[in-house]
Amino acid sequence: MNNVMEIGGHRAVIQFDPEIGMFRGEFLGLNGGADFYADSVGGLQQEGEASLRVFLEMCAEKGIDPVKHYSGRFVVRLPENVHARAAEIAAARGVSLNRLVQDALSQVDC
């Protein structure tokens, strides 16, 4: 099960690793890896803050923008029948296939 928590204004995905008996957090939307481990929620918060601080300091030292920027475009591969159904739904709603996907994704909350 994946969960998301916010640390220092940045979102991180949290997963439990049963092999080591700890939670692992990984920040999203950064220009590099910034992960952290802990055995409790409080520990995740503390370790996440430390990991983020180190990552941001390293980016500042190297002159790197820490935040990943997206183009706004991506390719989605679908089975033919799903693609056809999506095109039908978009046409029935009077919108483009792009708008249909954009509207659907804007309703997703993680």
Secondary structure by P-SEA (a helix, b strand, c coil): cbbbbbcccbbbbbbbcccccbbbbbbccccbbbbbccccaaaaaaaaaaaaaaaaaaaaaaccccbbbbccbbbbbbcaaaaaaaaaaaaaacccaaaaaaaaaaaccc
